[in-house]
């Protein structure tokens, strides 16, 4: 079951300083955090300082900004007990520093993008033989997914289709959709987050390098006692048979129009006080019980549920530079049963420039490359000897 859930880790009464995600240092270290929201297969390195006493490591102890507990969250109020013993004075605060970074994980936010790709973790609900949907224990009944509607062939002998092709050394920008409940994992190359709408936890931040990303984005649920809110809702929907909110609308302080929801798509009304509605008549009937007399300022509390029209929630834009390796990079949902059911694909990395150079210059390319490599290492050693000790740390754990 835990393979379908992210963890929302907290240690009450302790200080948490985030250092790395998925083995790569943050752009600036450390970052004070109150929780660590880690997707399936994700990793985090954090420095912890606790007051003397016993402290509990928990997951899902308190909700995010929406006030709701996400269906894909692993909830356990007592994962472990941490005992802190007083043995002298308190350690000094961690120094703030900017890590030195290898070429392949340098800041790409100011770089020129030469390759773009839009990828949706397209909603997909498998069915058993009698037509019953299979939700595979993933909490929010979000079903499985596909890569831009791509499904791998069932036959081992059938040709495999790459969903994207990119040039070695190019700066890639990928726009990712439907990351709620579908953590996207990219093999070989880490990626940098350059745009994200993590209003729920503010844990995934612009500039972070990761190799797995899930954007927890529960659909909005709002409760109002304002008759004006309900009147505005009905007026907005009066010509919308789909109950989609296509005009600017604010209910109980929550923006629901087309410019809200991360600016990515429309939402529609799906329930009133937990009861599903699918037409304007059903919505009007459900709201009558809350009082709508002329001139009435307040009504009995009513809870409205919304969902994205596209069925997709959770968006991010990432950049990366494929380096060193050509061939197929695997992309898949890190909920492993989703992957097994077909939410997996590959992106091809090609090196057309080097192939042309080798054909033209022959062995000279190897000689020149070898000289440049030695010269670069020599310069790196000179520069490293002059840097402050804390600034000479590698950006990846694997560089130690």
Steps between C-alpha positions, in 0.01 A plus 500: 500500500777749584617487137201719415556782747719802557620578852455832681769469767513714812697486825313712752726707724803466272669733251522371142752640249460357148829441315434285193226343293554174314875523565550856368570801721251787498610814318559658841558293814340456750125567469292503821190282458220389728423180305648277228251402229673214319343311207525126452865424426612856586779580743593790724804585712420709803688621806297459821549674833272415791455622853587243768219248535297257290364603160275321252569456130157497333343513156179689430467655845333816368338596168639733236373845405169360372417367847442151359700179526590383152384151407848407375676592823645236732359581843681365804514704823795301637763379255785519752610655827804727511665550838723806535743503794658817637879461499630856503444829322281547196665471156549813294248571223582337167696733270323627190683419177458452125629162380735470207312312229604264219406606148202267478320642807581869464222758515308488171247773572692754292602261222361495146259210454561296183260211556143501631257225592151498652420181689172411666467214742172429321227360728431132437275268700551127434191280500455138593302270272161600643572872451582575865765775530825409673647777716798304637488636854632843405287683749324764296347267238698685236562189297818426308660706224657497156781705345320738262253218429794274406484138615793259451429202271391185679711283270875478565558487126303819422705815431546744788411863428693783665270781615764773448842549337763742631853602404788420733606816684183693414299689764165324524182655641217262584154608612349226715131456582297277734773454760243461779507131578753431221861573605703530179847344513768555233794263472863610435447880517388712795280800416460851641159637595445836326124537560270327746170561677564335837251708694416202721840457672747745337760221523580471128658834416631664185871425453494158669666206324322164523452176309147432627220755531145484630294817544236441764198699382171394658198637311348801677227447756350822636238569767298820496213661688469788256185527292695731266754220440226258396330760279832575326557128450160443340537807278842383384365154417166603346617421145739215586342158469828341613508701830845627397608834649602692187469853643685664792341380825592523868320292763592545869823669395605215267560590134343243269495665157718422198788711634508303825592135553856578401378659178506153343141398445135528596325351800139390525253452784468131585332489842294688759554392860661184369206407274595477129334740254528478123260766366396857572157377611656259752726777631209745540296235677782418741548868587129563574531332840745768610258791461502753223228748598530843335716737704636220717871563568589167656396142440560175681860381439537328164809310384575501128733247341689573177717292268704581188301464179796322339532257790860615546641688798854582603727688259871581472756608241851355518827545313804279462799443276551137387873435535749223415255220415303441181218250465167457673418676830215328681212718627233347721256552783668407828186328621632167382166338418420801281831438326424129461161584351662712229581844646853480363686621193842604378660818366782457249828690538691536170837656418482614140772766538775269625418243236551765232825623656647152528412426139673821389806516727568136581729431796588868555182538705622245753843664534356850546236375744765325708713816519203713600402253770847505661519880473151537656592276792819705554301826509236347726770398748645852500158654558407248766814565706408869529134454595376509860465159656120507520468616136699203365242236582369290208143558387418128496556237768640271230787749445654421840 
